[in-house]
Amino acid sequence: MDYTINRLITGADFDVVDARTRAALSANGFGVLTEIDVKATMKRKLDVDMPAYRILGACNPKMAMEAIGMEPRVGAMLPCNVILREVEDGIAVSAIDPVASMQAIDNPTLHAVAGQVRDLLAKVVAAI
């Protein structure tokens, strides 16, 4: 099983794809709670240059609350990360597949919620 939902965006600037990603997340009930500019961090901490790489920590509050209500420790696996990476052919967008990440938890009801979140994230990635 793949652990991410992926799409390659060609012919678009990194910041444009970032804005489109945030808009698609918002349109599907997600907010961005955290943002890590990996490129800037690696330059600052290690003096290493790398292509643009950003991690957006996205959360759908309704779905997160439902999951936490079922499994209080599931917060260790939240938020749902979406990454944007500059690659040779464009900008690669990958969102975590919550079904894959929740397999370690023995709770079929939680798996159903994870499936709903996966469907939403697939819509997000397709809309970018």
C-alpha positions in Angstrom: 0.0 0.0 0.0 1.3 3.5 -0.9 1.4 5.8 2.1 0.8 9.1 0.1 -1.6 10.5 -2.4 0.5 12.1 -5.1 0.3 14.5 -8.0 2.8 16.2 -10.2 2.0 19.8 -11.2 3.9 21.0 -14.3 4.2 24.5 -15.6 3.5 26.2 -12.3 5.6 28.2 -9.8 6.2 26.7 -6.4 4.4 29.5 -4.6 1.5 29.2 -7.0 1.1 25.5 -6.2 1.4 26.4 -2.5 -1.5 28.9 -2.8 -3.6 26.4 -4.8 -2.9 23.7 -2.2 -4.0 25.9 0.6 -7.2 26.9 -1.3 -8.0 23.2 -2.0 -7.4 22.3 1.6 -9.7 25.1 2.8 -12.4 24.2 0.3 -12.4 20.6 1.8 -12.6 21.6 5.4 -8.9 21.7 6.3 -6.8 24.4 7.8 -3.1 24.6 7.8 -1.9 24.4 11.5 1.8 24.2 10.9 4.3 25.0 8.1 7.9 23.9 7.8 10.1 25.4 5.1 12.5 22.4 4.9 14.8 24.2 2.4 15.3 27.2 4.6 15.7 25.0 7.7 18.4 22.8 6.1 20.2 25.9 4.8 20.2 27.5 8.3 21.0 24.4 10.3 23.3 22.5 8.0 24.3 25.1 5.3 22.9 22.7 2.7 21.2 23.9 -0.4 18.3 21.9 -1.7 15.3 22.4 -3.9 12.1 23.9 -2.5 10.4 21.6 0.0 7.6 22.6 2.3 5.5 20.6 4.7 2.0 21.8 5.5 0.4 20.3 8.6 -3.3 20.2 7.7 -6.2 19.5 10.0 -9.9 19.0 9.5 -11.2 19.9 13.0 -14.4 17.8 12.7 -12.6 14.7 11.6 -9.7 15.2 14.1 -12.2 15.6 17.0 -14.0 12.4 15.9 -10.7 10.5 15.8 -9.5 11.8 19.1 -12.8 10.8 20.7 -12.2 7.2 19.5 -8.5 7.0 20.2 -7.1 9.8 22.5 -3.5 9.0 21.6 -4.2 9.4 17.8 -3.1 13.0 18.2 0.5 11.7 18.0 -0.3 11.0 14.3 -2.0 14.3 13.6 -2.0 16.6 11.6 -2.2 15.3 8.1 0.9 16.4 6.4 0.9 17.6 2.8 4.3 18.2 1.2 5.3 20.3 -1.8 8.6 19.4 -3.4 10.4 21.0 -6.3 11.4 18.2 -8.7 12.9 18.2 -12.1 9.5 18.1 -13.9 7.6 20.5 -11.7 6.1 20.5 -8.2 5.3 17.2 -6.6 2.5 17.3 -4.1 2.0 14.4 -1.7 -0.6 14.1 1.1 -0.4 11.4 3.8 -2.8 8.5 3.3 -4.5 8.3 6.7 -5.6 4.8 6.1 -2.0 3.7 5.7 -0.9 5.6 8.8 -3.7 4.3 11.0 -3.1 0.6 10.3 -1.1 0.3 13.5 -4.3 1.1 15.5 -6.7 -1.8 16.0 -9.9 0.1 15.7 -12.2 -0.5 12.7 -14.3 2.5 13.5 -11.2 4.7 13.4 -10.2 3.1 10.1 -13.6 4.2 8.6 -12.9 7.8 9.7 -9.4 7.5 8.2 -11.1 6.4 4.9 -13.3 9.5 4.9 -10.2 11.8 5.5 -8.3 10.0 2.7 -11.2 10.7 0.3 -11.1 14.4 1.3 -7.4 14.5 0.8 -7.6 12.8 -2.6 -10.1 15.6 -3.6 -7.7 18.2 -2.4 -4.8 16.8 -4.4 -6.9 16.4 -7.5 -8.1 20.0 -7.2 -4.7 21.6 -7.1 
